[in-house]
Amino acid sequence: MTSLTRACPAPSRQLSVSGLCQVTRSLYISSGAAASNKLLLSSNQITTVINVSVEVVNAFYENIQYLRVPVADTPSSCLYDFFDPIADHIHSVEMEEGRTLLHCAAGVSRSAALCLAYLMKYHAVSLLEAHTWAKSCRPIIRPNTGFWEQLVRYEFRLFGKNTVHMVPSSVGVIPDIYEKEVRSMIPL
């Protein structure tokens, strides 16, 4: 395990949904469209693509390993069972000097949740720190509430405490890091 700040490049602040966003030296996150762009994959030296969707078709380019995590982007979908195996796989690719691209349809919910799980497990950062870092690299990330609940449970399993809590709001149960945003959207 390494410190996240030492392992990660300076945040790129890429705002494009279609681009690859670098999260660590060896981990990128993107949309499904970017994952099928051979030039993007090649120029970023991607060796493994993990497709976290049921709807995006893999491009299957030569010399790239493809994995699929067939999960729908719904709050009732179980992503928790994939946290450890996918984090372990991303880590093993890094140990072999490879680079992983983690993507779903938009690079917002499913792939972001798996990215947060990886950062917690292999960079020993809290869920709050993982979210802050990943959001600085890809500002559009926003796992759905079901994935947040699973991430909160995973953080507790890893560290025995939580830095993010699920709280009731006017729009349903949300992670407490979204409370201020939800309050500002709803007139009192």
ZASE-437744 format. One line per 10 residues: number of its first residue (from 1); their letters; for each residue x, y, z of N, C-alpha, C. Coordinates in steps of 0.02 Angstrom, whole numbers, plus 50000, padded with zeros to 5 digits. Layout:
// ZASE-437744
NUM	a	X Y Z X Y Z X Y Z ~ ...
// end
This chain:
// ZASE-437744
1	mtsltracpa	50042 49941 50000 50000 50000 50000 50044 50062 50000 ~ 50023 50111 49962 50061 50173 49958 50016 50231 49971 ~ 50047 50286 49988 50008 50346 49999 49979 50370 49932 ~ 49917 50389 49933 49884 50410 49871 49918 50471 49841 ~ 49938 50518 49881 49968 50578 49853 50034 50564 49820 ~ 50072 50515 49843 50135 50498 49810 50123 50455 49748 ~ 50069 50417 49746 50058 50371 49691 50023 50403 49632 ~ 49989 50458 49643 49947 50487 49591 49981 50547 49558 ~ 49967 50554 49493 49991 50614 49459 49950 50674 49481 ~ 49972 50732 49461 49932 50792 49474 49866 50785 49438
11	psrqlsvsgl	49810 50804 49470 49745 50797 49438 49744 50835 49372 ~ 49713 50804 49322 49712 50834 49256 49653 50880 49244 ~ 49602 50875 49287 49542 50917 49279 49510 50910 49211 ~ 49511 50850 49184 49478 50838 49120 49403 50838 49131 ~ 49367 50882 49097 49296 50887 49106 49256 50848 49054 ~ 49290 50823 49004 49256 50788 48950 49232 50720 48971 ~ 49170 50704 48954 49143 50638 48968 49177 50587 48922 ~ 49201 50609 48865 49228 50563 48815 49302 50547 48824 ~ 49338 50582 48868 49409 50571 48876 49427 50520 48929 ~ 49491 50502 48931 49518 50460 48984 49544 50505 49039
21	cqvtrslyis	49528 50490 49101 49552 50529 49158 49598 50485 49198 ~ 49659 50508 49209 49708 50470 49247 49696 50481 49321 ~ 49689 50426 49358 49676 50428 49430 49739 50413 49470 ~ 49777 50363 49448 49842 50347 49477 49890 50335 49419 ~ 49952 50317 49435 50001 50304 49382 49976 50250 49334 ~ 49937 50204 49360 49917 50147 49318 49842 50138 49310 ~ 49801 50184 49335 49729 50177 49331 49697 50238 49299 ~ 49655 50224 49249 49618 50275 49213 49544 50258 49218 ~ 49502 50308 49210 49430 50298 49210 49402 50336 49151 ~ 49349 50308 49119 49320 50341 49061 49250 50315 49047
31	sgaaasnkll	49223 50342 48993 49159 50319 48967 49170 50259 48922 ~ 49117 50227 48902 49121 50172 48855 49146 50194 48787 ~ 49128 50253 48766 49150 50279 48701 49226 50286 48699 ~ 49255 50312 48752 49328 50320 48755 49362 50251 48755 ~ 49331 50203 48786 49361 50136 48791 49365 50101 48723 ~ 49327 50124 48675 49330 50094 48608 49374 50135 48560 ~ 49406 50187 48585 49449 50229 48545 49521 50202 48547 ~ 49540 50169 48493 49605 50135 48490 49663 50183 48501 ~ 49659 50243 48473 49712 50293 48481 49720 50314 48554 ~ 49664 50326 48589 49666 50344 48660 49698 50288 48702
41	lssnqittvi	49677 50226 48688 49704 50169 48725 49780 50162 48713 ~ 49799 50167 48651 49869 50160 48633 49912 50217 48660 ~ 49889 50278 48653 49929 50335 48676 49936 50337 48752 ~ 49891 50305 48788 49895 50301 48861 49922 50235 48885 ~ 49945 50194 48838 49976 50129 48853 49932 50084 48896 ~ 49868 50082 48881 49820 50040 48918 49832 49967 48900 ~ 49839 49924 48951 49850 49853 48939 49790 49811 48960 ~ 49746 49839 49002 49687 49804 49025 49628 49852 49024 ~ 49572 49828 48999 49509 49867 49000 49459 49827 49040 ~ 49430 49860 49091 49378 49829 49132 49313 49866 49117
51	nvsvevvnaf	49267 49830 49086 49202 49857 49065 49151 49840 49120 ~ 49128 49892 49155 49081 49883 49210 49011 49902 49185 ~ 48985 49861 49140 48918 49875 49112 48888 49812 49083 ~ 48825 49817 49068 48791 49764 49031 48777 49788 48960 ~ 48780 49854 48949 48759 49882 48885 48815 49902 48837 ~ 48876 49911 48861 48931 49932 48818 48968 49871 48791 ~ 48978 49870 48726 49012 49814 48692 49087 49828 48691 ~ 49127 49778 48708 49200 49786 48706 49224 49790 48634 ~ 49277 49829 48623 49306 49836 48556 49355 49779 48541 ~ 49388 49751 48590 49437 49697 48583 49494 49713 48535
61	yeniqylrvp	49538 49756 48558 49599 49772 48520 49654 49724 48541 ~ 49700 49712 48494 49756 49667 48505 49800 49692 48563 ~ 49827 49645 48601 49872 49658 48657 49840 49694 48716 ~ 49773 49693 48720 49738 49721 48777 49695 49666 48808 ~ 49700 49657 48872 49659 49609 48908 49592 49642 48924 ~ 49538 49605 48915 49471 49632 48928 49437 49592 48983 ~ 49407 49627 49030 49366 49596 49082 49299 49632 49082 ~ 49247 49596 49101 49181 49626 49105 49151 49614 49174 ~ 49123 49666 49202 49086 49662 49264 49014 49679 49244 ~ 48973 49628 49234 48905 49639 49206 48855 49663 49258
71	vadtpsscly	48857 49728 49273 48814 49758 49324 48777 49817 49293 ~ 48712 49820 49306 48672 49877 49283 48681 49936 49331 ~ 48671 49996 49306 48678 50056 49348 48612 50071 49383 ~ 48594 50028 49430 48533 50037 49470 48552 50031 49544 ~ 48518 50066 49588 48534 50062 49659 48527 49992 49688 ~ 48488 49949 49656 48479 49881 49682 48533 49832 49657 ~ 48575 49853 49611 48628 49809 49584 48682 49798 49636 ~ 48708 49738 49638 48762 49721 49685 48829 49728 49651 ~ 48867 49777 49673 48935 49789 49650 48985 49767 49703 ~ 48963 49762 49765 49005 49746 49822 49047 49683 49811
81	dffdpiadhi	49018 49631 49782 49054 49569 49772 49112 49576 49724 ~ 49114 49630 49685 49168 49642 49637 49222 49688 49665 ~ 49211 49720 49723 49260 49768 49749 49329 49736 49757 ~ 49334 49680 49793 49398 49649 49805 49429 49620 49741 ~ 49392 49578 49702 49425 49549 49643 49448 49601 49592 ~ 49410 49654 49583 49430 49704 49533 49487 49746 49561 ~ 49485 49765 49624 49542 49801 49654 49605 49759 49650 ~ 49599 49694 49665 49657 49649 49661 49684 49646 49589 ~ 49639 49644 49541 49661 49639 49472 49696 49704 49450 ~ 49668 49761 49467 49699 49825 49450 49769 49827 49481
91	hsvemeegrt	49775 49805 49543 49840 49805 49577 49889 49758 49542 ~ 49866 49699 49521 49911 49651 49488 49934 49678 49420 ~ 49891 49714 49385 49912 49745 49322 49966 49797 49336 ~ 49957 49836 49389 50007 49887 49407 50073 49854 49424 ~ 50072 49798 49460 50133 49763 49480 50171 49737 49419 ~ 50134 49724 49365 50165 49701 49302 50181 49759 49255 ~ 50180 49821 49283 50196 49881 49245 50145 49896 49190 ~ 50083 49872 49199 50030 49885 49150 49987 49943 49173 ~ 49938 49959 49131 49890 50013 49146 49820 49988 49134 ~ 49775 50005 49179 49706 49983 49176 49660 50042 49160
101	llhcaagvsr	49613 50030 49116 49558 50077 49103 49495 50046 49131 ~ 49463 50081 49177 49401 50060 49208 49346 50103 49177 ~ 49295 50071 49147 49242 50112 49117 49174 50079 49126 ~ 49123 50121 49120 49054 50098 49116 49024 50134 49056 ~ 48962 50152 49056 48934 50187 48999 48959 50259 48996 ~ 48954 50296 49052 48974 50366 49052 49036 50380 49095 ~ 49060 50330 49132 49117 50342 49177 49097 50385 49237 ~ 49036 50374 49261 49009 50416 49315 48993 50376 49378 ~ 48960 50319 49371 48934 50283 49429 48969 50217 49443 ~ 48960 50168 49400 48987 50101 49413 49063 50099 49414
111	saalclaylm	49095 50126 49363 49168 50126 49361 49196 50169 49417 ~ 49162 50224 49434 49184 50267 49488 49182 50230 49555 ~ 49129 50191 49566 49124 50153 49629 49181 50103 49635 ~ 49197 50067 49581 49252 50019 49583 49319 50055 49592 ~ 49326 50113 49563 49386 50154 49572 49394 50172 49646 ~ 49341 50194 49678 49344 50212 49749 49363 50152 49792 ~ 49335 50095 49777 49351 50034 49815 49425 50017 49807 ~ 49451 50022 49746 49522 50010 49734 49566 50058 49775 ~ 49549 50122 49772 49589 50172 49808 49589 50159 49883 ~ 49532 50139 49910 49530 50123 49981 49574 50064 49997
121	kyhavsllea	49567 50011 49957 49603 49949 49973 49678 49954 49961 ~ 49698 49981 49905 49769 49980 49888 49808 50045 49901 ~ 49773 50098 49918 49808 50159 49935 49792 50181 50006 ~ 49755 50137 50042 49741 50146 50114 49714 50215 50130 ~ 49668 50239 50089 49636 50303 50102 49563 50290 50120 ~ 49534 50336 50157 49464 50331 50176 49420 50340 50115 ~ 49357 50324 50122 49309 50333 50068 49304 50408 50050 ~ 49303 50450 50100 49300 50522 50087 49361 50546 50048 ~ 49420 50523 50068 49482 50542 50033 49482 50514 49962 ~ 49460 50452 49954 49458 50421 49888 49411 50460 49842
131	htwakscrpi	49353 50479 49868 49305 50517 49828 49333 50585 49809 ~ 49363 50619 49857 49392 50685 49843 49445 50680 49788 ~ 49489 50630 49793 49541 50622 49743 49511 50605 49675 ~ 49469 50554 49672 49441 50533 49607 49401 50590 49575 ~ 49365 50627 49615 49325 50683 49589 49371 50739 49563 ~ 49430 50747 49592 49477 50797 49567 49505 50776 49499 ~ 49508 50710 49488 49533 50684 49424 49478 50681 49371 ~ 49417 50664 49393 49359 50658 49348 49300 50689 49384 ~ 49289 50754 49376 49238 50790 49414 49166 50765 49405 ~ 49153 50726 49354 49084 50704 49341 49065 50640 49378
141	irpntgfweq	49111 50611 49417 49093 50548 49451 49036 50560 49500 ~ 48991 50511 49504 48935 50514 49551 48902 50444 49556 ~ 48931 50400 49596 48900 50334 49604 48828 50340 49628 ~ 48786 50293 49607 48716 50296 49629 48712 50278 49704 ~ 48655 50292 49735 48649 50283 49808 48660 50211 49831 ~ 48639 50163 49790 48651 50093 49808 48725 50077 49811 ~ 48763 50103 49763 48835 50092 49763 48869 50128 49822 ~ 48843 50188 49839 48869 50223 49898 48859 50181 49961 ~ 48799 50152 49969 48786 50110 50028 48835 50052 50031 ~ 48851 50022 49974 48898 49967 49971 48969 49991 49986
151	lvryefrlfg	48988 50050 49962 49054 50078 49976 49062 50095 50050 ~ 49009 50120 50082 49010 50135 50153 49022 50071 50192 ~ 48988 50018 50173 48996 49953 50206 49068 49927 50196 ~ 49093 49935 50134 49161 49912 50118 49213 49951 50158 ~ 49204 50017 50164 49251 50057 50203 49252 50032 50275 ~ 49194 50017 50303 49192 49992 50372 49228 49925 50378 ~ 49219 49882 50328 49253 49817 50329 49329 49826 50326 ~ 49352 49873 50285 49424 49884 50278 49455 49918 50339 ~ 49422 49968 50366 49453 50012 50416 49419 50012 50485 ~ 49359 49981 50490 49325 49979 50554 49292 50045 50574
161	kntvhmvpss	49286 50091 50527 49253 50155 50539 49230 50184 50472 ~ 49189 50235 50475 49164 50267 50414 49178 50341 50414 ~ 49195 50366 50355 49205 50438 50344 49148 50468 50303 ~ 49108 50425 50274 49048 50445 50237 48990 50406 50268 ~ 48933 50441 50277 48874 50408 50306 48814 50421 50261 ~ 48769 50374 50258 48707 50382 50221 48657 50417 50267 ~ 48626 50470 50241 48580 50510 50281 48516 50523 50243 ~ 48460 50531 50280 48397 50547 50246 48399 50619 50220 ~ 48365 50629 50163 48360 50697 50135 48292 50703 50101 ~ 48278 50761 50074 48215 50772 50039 48209 50733 49975
171	vgvipdiyek	48266 50706 49950 48265 50666 49889 48279 50592 49902 ~ 48276 50573 49966 48290 50504 49985 48356 50499 50022 ~ 48379 50438 50034 48441 50428 50070 48500 50443 50023 ~ 48547 50484 50048 48604 50505 50008 48667 50502 50052 ~ 48726 50501 50020 48788 50507 50060 48792 50578 50088 ~ 48815 50584 50150 48817 50650 50182 48858 50702 50144 ~ 48904 50680 50102 48943 50728 50063 48901 50766 50012 ~ 48841 50742 49998 48796 50776 49950 48743 50819 49985 ~ 48742 50820 50053 48690 50857 50089 48686 50930 50070 ~ 48741 50964 50069 48742 51036 50054 48715 51049 49983
181	evrsmipl	48737 51007 49937 48714 51013 49867 48639 51003 49861 ~ 48613 50953 49895 48541 50939 49892 48501 50996 49925 ~ 48525 51020 49981 48491 51076 50015 48489 51138 49970 ~ 48543 51151 49933 48544 51211 49890 48498 51204 49829 ~ 48482 51142 49811 48438 51131 49753 48364 51134 49771 ~ 48348 51120 49834 48279 51117 49856 48261 51182 49893 ~ 48213 51220 49868 48194 51281 49904 48160 51264 49970 ~ 48175 51304 50021 48146 51292 50088 48081 51326 50097
// end
